[in-house]
């Protein structure tokens, strides 16, 4: 059974305009009826869920499109297919988590010391060593 755009929107929790956008971006596909109405295969529900989850963790849509492109077109993706595409982002998500933990830990130390001037902090930045790496809060920026 195929879904109308309204049914897909209701089932996925995504607006019709967002579904049209996803389709223009090549993230989902539809067929057209004789009356030129969109129809989506049921696996579009999982694709839309995958897109929403990826967006929630900050994966750019171009990266989502690249991963979705490896899914089979002629059949509904299996759990193994979804596990394979999800694994594509494991290293990136791990890196982001380490970065967020570093931000959390270092931010408290930098702001908590009260000096608010990294070049005068003898404990964390003696001799303004971090200033040679560039402008900005160097401990809070990936190098």
Secondary structure, DSSP 4 states (H G I P E B T S, - for coil): --B-HHHHHHHHT--HHHHHHHHHTTSS--EE-TT--EEB-TTHHHHHHHHHHHHHTT--HHHHHHHHTTS-SSSPPPHHHHHHHHHTTHHHHHHHHHHHHHHHHHHHHHHHTS---GGG-TTTSGGGGGGGG-SS-GGGS--
